[in-house]
């Protein structure tokens, strides 16, 4: 196990009706805020009205900025930065899922600097301050409600890039599983894949003696595998959503990173797919992860066998351990397919004619590799994408 420091300052407010506490939480940081949200669902469900009523009761004024899309765009971030500076706003409140939260974090970083926040996404410096961010979560998936990460897409060049900084941990996140009742089945499925991907990126590590966090990650994966089918049958199952939502937060709040080094190649590769084709991140991950696994399987066959046996209940074949591992991958693919997700680029509706371009962008022209479990150069990223095709 590696040395580590763990700190997560995000206050979680969990349960029924907790969105009504947002005014008091926000007022602790600023009485003038940016209210940031996505499309019509927050408005149509009445959530936005309840949030506004709570803000009003706490004496908090707000400026609205809606219109966040999946794979949030830099152009809207720039507009949020402009509003925060012009209106002297002191907090960015995200009402939505991972895309809204990621956009809010980008705005929070950009509102306190004189240069373009995109510089941070290109690795040109790191933030030294940011406005506080608050969250009312509506989609359990990205884990951004308690993480250091933000991912934004620049329209020009279709570049999707990430920033990680302790400065953008949300100060508070309000999680009410009731907000998930109206989610379409496809969004639930994408959320399940996103959560599973966060867990598997951490699970496949070269660091030895991480048995405790192995077991935590396995338990969290098994929770998603158990709860997602229940939500297919009954989208208003509060108890199932509670398990699912809390698992999604813990999957990406860095607790499960402790003492280990994750991989993250699949995320980097998927960013090129959704950056160009604008597919849902979870849907893209359902395609990339099985292909990545097949490509790197023999690097640490024992870890794949352990995952197959413990997570997917595959019976160990002591005479053919690779067959055991591959059966785990097959069961994972079948699980995603049962939720309505494609597991190939073709099934996703993505043509395979830009694989070389995606591999080139992923590695910045073969300047660097991606991943830690196995370091992949441009040719290997292309090989993964061809397996996915």
C-alpha positions as CSV (number, residue, x, y, z in Angstrom):
1,X,0.0,0.0,0.0
2,X,1.2,3.5,-0.9
3,X,1.5,6.4,1.6
4,X,-1.5,8.6,1.4
5,X,-3.4,11.6,2.8
6,X,-7.2,11.6,2.7
7,X,-9.4,14.7,3.1
8,X,-12.8,15.3,1.8
9,X,-14.4,18.6,3.0
10,X,-17.7,18.2,1.2
11,X,-20.7,18.3,3.5
12,X,-23.3,15.7,2.4
13,X,-26.9,16.4,3.3
14,X,-28.8,13.2,2.4
15,X,-32.4,12.2,2.3
16,X,-36.0,13.2,1.6
17,X,-36.8,16.8,1.2
18,X,-33.2,18.0,1.8
19,X,-33.3,20.3,-1.2
20,X,-35.3,22.6,1.1
21,X,-32.2,23.2,3.1
22,X,-30.2,24.7,0.2
23,X,-30.9,28.3,1.2
24,X,-29.4,28.0,4.6
25,X,-26.4,26.1,3.2
26,X,-25.8,28.7,0.4
27,X,-26.2,31.7,2.7
28,X,-23.3,30.5,4.8
29,X,-21.0,31.4,1.9
30,X,-22.7,34.3,0.0
31,X,-26.0,36.2,-0.2
32,X,-25.5,36.6,-4.0
33,X,-25.0,33.5,-6.1
34,X,-25.0,32.0,-9.6
35,X,-27.8,29.5,-9.9
36,X,-26.6,27.1,-12.6
37,X,-28.6,24.3,-14.1
38,X,-29.3,22.3,-17.3
39,X,-32.4,21.8,-19.4
40,X,-36.0,21.7,-18.6
41,X,-36.1,18.7,-16.2
42,X,-35.2,20.7,-13.0
43,X,-37.8,23.2,-13.9
44,X,-40.5,20.7,-15.0
45,X,-40.1,18.6,-11.8
46,X,-40.6,21.6,-9.6
47,X,-37.1,21.2,-8.1
48,X,-35.9,24.6,-9.4
49,X,-39.0,26.3,-7.8
50,X,-38.3,24.6,-4.4
51,X,-34.6,25.6,-4.6
52,X,-35.6,29.2,-5.3
53,X,-38.1,29.3,-2.5
54,X,-35.4,28.0,-0.1
55,X,-32.9,30.6,-1.3
56,X,-35.5,33.4,-1.0
57,X,-36.4,32.4,2.6
58,X,-32.7,32.6,3.5
59,X,-32.3,36.0,1.9
60,X,-30.1,34.8,-0.9
61,X,-30.3,36.6,-4.3
62,X,-29.4,34.8,-7.5
63,X,-28.6,35.2,-11.1
64,X,-29.7,32.3,-13.3
65,X,-27.7,30.5,-15.9
66,X,-29.3,27.4,-17.5
67,X,-28.6,25.5,-20.6
68,X,-25.9,23.1,-19.5
69,X,-25.6,20.2,-22.0
70,X,-24.2,16.7,-21.5
71,X,-20.4,17.1,-22.0
72,X,-20.6,20.7,-20.8
73,X,-19.3,23.4,-23.1
74,X,-16.6,25.9,-22.6
75,X,-18.7,28.7,-24.2
76,X,-21.3,28.5,-21.4
77,X,-18.5,28.4,-18.8
78,X,-17.2,31.7,-20.2
79,X,-20.7,33.2,-19.9
80,X,-20.9,32.0,-16.2
81,X,-17.5,33.5,-15.5
82,X,-18.6,36.8,-17.0
83,X,-21.8,36.9,-14.9
84,X,-19.9,36.1,-11.7
85,X,-17.5,38.9,-12.3
86,X,-20.1,41.4,-13.5
87,X,-22.6,40.7,-10.7
88,X,-20.0,40.1,-8.0
89,X,-21.4,36.7,-7.1
90,X,-19.9,34.7,-4.3
91,X,-21.0,31.1,-4.9
92,X,-21.9,28.9,-7.8
93,X,-24.9,26.6,-7.0
94,X,-25.2,23.6,-9.4
95,X,-28.7,22.1,-9.6
96,X,-28.3,19.0,-11.8
97,X,-26.0,16.1,-12.5
98,X,-22.3,15.8,-13.3
99,X,-22.3,18.0,-16.4
100,X,-23.9,20.9,-14.4
101,X,-21.5,20.4,-11.5
102,X,-18.4,20.2,-13.7
103,X,-19.5,23.4,-15.5
104,X,-20.1,25.1,-12.1
105,X,-16.6,24.1,-11.0
106,X,-15.1,25.5,-14.2
107,X,-16.9,28.8,-13.6
108,X,-15.8,28.9,-10.0
109,X,-12.1,28.7,-11.1
110,X,-12.5,31.1,-13.9
111,X,-14.3,33.8,-11.9
112,X,-11.2,34.6,-9.8
113,X,-8.6,34.8,-12.6
114,X,-7.8,37.3,-15.4
115,X,-6.9,34.7,-18.0
116,X,-9.0,31.9,-19.7
117,X,-9.9,29.1,-17.4
118,X,-9.3,26.7,-20.3
119,X,-5.6,27.2,-19.6
120,X,-6.0,24.9,-16.6
121,X,-7.6,22.2,-18.7
122,X,-4.5,22.3,-21.0
123,X,-2.2,21.9,-18.1
124,X,-1.0,25.5,-18.2
125,X,-0.8,26.2,-14.5
126,X,-3.1,25.2,-11.7
127,X,-5.8,27.1,-9.8
128,X,-4.8,28.9,-6.6
129,X,-8.3,29.9,-5.6
130,X,-11.9,29.4,-6.7
131,X,-15.4,30.5,-5.7
132,X,-17.2,28.1,-3.4
133,X,-19.5,25.6,-5.2
134,X,-22.7,24.0,-3.8
135,X,-24.7,21.2,-5.3
136,X,-28.3,19.9,-5.5
137,X,-27.8,16.6,-7.2
138,X,-30.3,15.1,-9.6
139,X,-28.4,12.4,-11.4
140,X,-26.1,9.9,-9.5
141,X,-23.3,9.1,-11.9
142,X,-20.3,11.3,-12.2
143,X,-19.5,11.6,-8.5
144,X,-18.6,15.3,-9.1
145,X,-20.8,16.2,-6.1
146,X,-17.9,15.2,-3.8
147,X,-14.8,15.1,-6.0
148,X,-11.9,17.2,-7.0
149,X,-12.6,16.8,-10.7
150,X,-14.2,18.7,-13.6
151,X,-14.4,17.8,-17.3
152,X,-15.3,20.4,-19.9
153,X,-15.5,20.3,-23.8
154,X,-14.1,23.1,-25.9
155,X,-16.3,23.3,-29.0
156,X,-13.5,24.3,-31.3
157,X,-11.5,21.2,-32.0
158,X,-13.9,19.0,-30.0
159,X,-11.5,18.8,-27.1
160,X,-12.7,17.3,-23.9
161,X,-10.3,17.8,-21.0
162,X,-10.2,17.5,-17.2
163,X,-8.8,19.4,-14.2
164,X,-8.4,18.1,-10.6
165,X,-7.9,20.4,-7.7
166,X,-8.8,20.3,-4.0
167,X,-10.0,23.9,-4.4
168,X,-13.1,22.7,-6.3
169,X,-14.5,20.2,-3.8
170,X,-18.1,21.3,-3.4
171,X,-18.6,22.9,0.0
172,X,-21.9,21.1,0.4
173,X,-23.9,18.6,-1.7
174,X,-27.6,17.9,-1.2
175,X,-28.6,14.4,-2.2
176,X,-32.3,13.5,-2.2
177,X,-33.0,10.1,-3.9
178,X,-36.5,11.3,-4.7
179,X,-35.0,13.6,-7.4
180,X,-34.1,10.5,-9.4
181,X,-37.6,9.1,-9.7
182,X,-38.2,10.8,-13.1
183,X,-34.9,9.8,-14.7
184,X,-35.3,8.0,-18.0
185,X,-34.0,4.4,-17.9
186,X,-31.1,5.3,-20.3
187,X,-29.8,7.9,-17.9
188,X,-30.0,5.5,-15.0
189,X,-28.0,3.0,-17.1
190,X,-25.4,5.5,-18.1
191,X,-25.1,6.5,-14.4
192,X,-24.6,2.8,-13.4
193,X,-21.8,2.6,-16.0
194,X,-20.2,5.8,-14.9
195,X,-20.1,4.6,-11.3
196,X,-18.8,1.2,-12.2
197,X,-16.1,2.9,-14.3
198,X,-14.9,5.0,-11.4
199,X,-14.6,1.9,-9.3
200,X,-12.8,-0.2,-12.0
201,X,-10.4,2.6,-12.7
202,X,-9.3,2.4,-9.1
203,X,-9.5,-1.4,-8.8
204,X,-7.0,-2.2,-11.6
205,X,-3.8,-1.1,-9.9
206,X,-0.2,-2.3,-9.8
207,X,0.1,-1.5,-6.1
208,X,0.2,-4.6,-4.0
209,X,-1.3,-5.2,-0.5
210,X,-4.5,-3.2,-1.0
211,X,-6.9,-5.9,0.1
212,X,-9.0,-3.6,2.3
213,X,-9.8,-1.1,-0.5
214,X,-10.2,-4.0,-3.0
215,X,-13.0,-5.3,-0.8
216,X,-14.6,-1.8,-0.5
217,X,-14.5,-1.4,-4.2
218,X,-15.9,-4.9,-4.8
219,X,-18.8,-4.2,-2.4
220,X,-19.6,-0.9,-4.1
221,X,-19.6,-2.6,-7.6
222,X,-21.9,-5.3,-6.3
223,X,-24.3,-2.7,-4.9
224,X,-24.7,-1.1,-8.4
225,X,-25.1,-4.5,-10.0
226,X,-27.8,-5.4,-7.5
227,X,-29.7,-2.0,-7.4
228,X,-29.8,-1.1,-11.2
229,X,-32.1,-3.9,-12.2
230,X,-34.5,-3.0,-9.4
231,X,-34.6,0.6,-10.7
232,X,-35.4,-0.8,-14.2
233,X,-38.5,-2.4,-12.8
234,X,-39.5,0.4,-10.4
235,X,-38.0,3.8,-11.1
236,X,-39.6,5.2,-7.9
237,X,-37.9,2.7,-5.6
238,X,-36.6,5.1,-2.9
239,X,-34.5,2.5,-1.1
240,X,-32.8,1.3,-4.3
241,X,-32.1,4.9,-5.4
242,X,-30.6,5.6,-1.9
243,X,-28.2,2.7,-2.2
244,X,-27.4,3.7,-5.8
245,X,-26.9,7.4,-5.1
246,X,-24.7,7.0,-2.1
247,X,-22.6,4.3,-3.9
248,X,-22.1,6.8,-6.7
249,X,-20.8,9.5,-4.3
250,X,-18.4,7.1,-2.5
251,X,-17.1,5.7,-5.8
252,X,-15.5,9.0,-6.7
253,X,-14.9,11.0,-3.5
254,X,-11.3,9.7,-3.3
255,X,-11.8,7.4,-0.3
256,X,-11.4,4.4,-2.5
257,X,-8.1,5.8,-4.0
258,X,-6.4,5.5,-0.7
259,X,-3.1,3.6,-0.8
260,X,-3.4,2.7,-4.4
261,X,-2.8,4.2,-7.9
262,X,-5.7,3.8,-10.4
263,X,-5.5,3.5,-14.1
264,X,-7.8,6.1,-15.9
265,X,-6.9,5.1,-19.5
266,X,-10.5,4.2,-20.3
267,X,-11.7,7.6,-19.2
268,X,-9.1,9.4,-21.3
269,X,-10.0,7.3,-24.3
270,X,-13.7,7.8,-23.8
271,X,-13.2,11.6,-23.6
272,X,-12.1,11.5,-27.3
273,X,-15.3,9.6,-28.3
274,X,-17.7,11.9,-26.5
275,X,-15.7,15.0,-27.4
276,X,-16.2,14.2,-31.1
277,X,-19.5,12.4,-31.2
278,X,-21.2,14.0,-28.2
279,X,-22.4,10.6,-26.8
280,X,-23.2,10.2,-23.1
281,X,-20.1,9.6,-21.1
282,X,-21.5,6.5,-19.4
283,X,-22.5,5.1,-22.8
284,X,-19.0,5.6,-24.1
285,X,-17.4,4.0,-21.1
286,X,-19.6,0.9,-21.6
287,X,-17.9,0.5,-25.0
288,X,-14.3,1.4,-24.0
289,X,-13.9,-0.6,-20.8
290,X,-14.5,-4.1,-22.1
291,X,-12.1,-3.4,-25.0
292,X,-9.5,-2.0,-22.6
293,X,-9.8,-5.1,-20.4
294,X,-9.4,-7.5,-23.4
295,X,-6.3,-5.5,-24.4
296,X,-4.5,-5.6,-21.0
297,X,-5.9,-8.8,-19.6
298,X,-2.6,-10.7,-19.4
299,X,-0.8,-7.8,-17.6
300,X,-2.1,-9.1,-14.3
301,X,-4.3,-12.1,-14.9
302,X,-4.6,-12.8,-11.1
303,X,-6.3,-9.4,-10.6
304,X,-8.8,-10.0,-13.4
305,X,-9.5,-13.5,-12.0
306,X,-10.1,-12.0,-8.5
307,X,-12.5,-9.4,-10.0
308,X,-14.4,-12.0,-12.1
309,X,-14.8,-14.4,-9.1
310,X,-15.6,-11.8,-6.4
311,X,-17.7,-9.3,-8.4
312,X,-19.4,-11.4,-11.1
313,X,-19.6,-14.7,-9.2
314,X,-17.7,-16.6,-11.9
315,X,-16.7,-20.1,-10.9
316,X,-12.9,-20.4,-10.8
317,X,-11.5,-22.6,-13.5
318,X,-8.1,-23.6,-12.0
319,X,-7.1,-25.2,-15.3
320,X,-7.9,-22.1,-17.4
321,X,-7.6,-18.9,-15.3
322,X,-7.8,-16.7,-18.4
323,X,-11.2,-18.3,-19.3
324,X,-12.3,-17.3,-15.8
325,X,-11.2,-13.7,-16.4
326,X,-12.8,-13.5,-19.8
327,X,-16.1,-14.9,-18.4
328,X,-16.1,-11.9,-16.0
329,X,-15.7,-9.5,-18.9
330,X,-18.5,-11.3,-20.7
331,X,-20.8,-11.0,-17.7
332,X,-20.0,-7.4,-17.3
333,X,-20.9,-6.8,-21.0
334,X,-24.2,-8.8,-20.5
335,X,-25.0,-6.6,-17.5
336,X,-24.6,-3.4,-19.5
337,X,-26.6,-4.8,-22.4
338,X,-29.4,-5.7,-20.0
339,X,-29.6,-2.1,-19.0
340,X,-29.9,-1.1,-22.7
341,X,-26.3,0.0,-23.3
342,X,-24.2,-0.8,-26.3
343,X,-20.8,-2.4,-25.8
344,X,-19.3,-1.7,-29.2
345,X,-18.7,1.5,-31.1
346,X,-21.0,0.2,-33.9
347,X,-23.8,-0.4,-31.4
348,X,-23.2,3.1,-30.1
349,X,-23.7,4.5,-33.6
350,X,-20.1,5.7,-33.8
351,X,-18.2,5.0,-37.0
352,X,-14.7,3.6,-36.8
353,X,-13.3,6.0,-39.3
354,X,-11.7,8.4,-36.8
355,X,-9.9,6.0,-34.6
356,X,-6.4,7.2,-35.6
357,X,-7.5,10.8,-34.9
358,X,-8.9,9.9,-31.5
359,X,-5.7,8.0,-30.6
360,X,-3.6,10.9,-31.7
361,X,-5.6,13.4,-29.6
362,X,-5.6,11.1,-26.6
363,X,-1.8,11.0,-26.5
364,X,-1.2,14.5,-27.9
365,X,0.4,13.1,-31.0
366,X,2.2,10.2,-29.1
367,X,3.9,12.7,-26.8
368,X,2.7,10.9,-23.7
369,X,1.0,7.6,-22.7
370,X,-2.3,7.2,-20.9
371,X,-3.1,4.9,-18.0
372,X,-1.1,3.5,-15.1
373,X,-2.0,-0.2,-14.9
374,X,-0.6,-0.5,-18.4
375,X,0.8,2.6,-20.1
376,X,-0.7,2.9,-23.5
377,X,0.9,4.8,-26.4
378,X,-0.9,6.0,-29.5
379,X,-0.8,2.6,-31.3
380,X,-2.2,0.8,-28.2
381,X,-5.0,3.4,-27.8
382,X,-5.9,2.8,-31.4
383,X,-5.8,-1.0,-30.8
384,X,-8.2,-0.6,-27.9
385,X,-10.6,1.5,-30.1
386,X,-10.4,-1.1,-32.8
387,X,-11.3,-3.8,-30.3
388,X,-14.2,-1.6,-29.3
389,X,-15.4,-1.1,-32.9
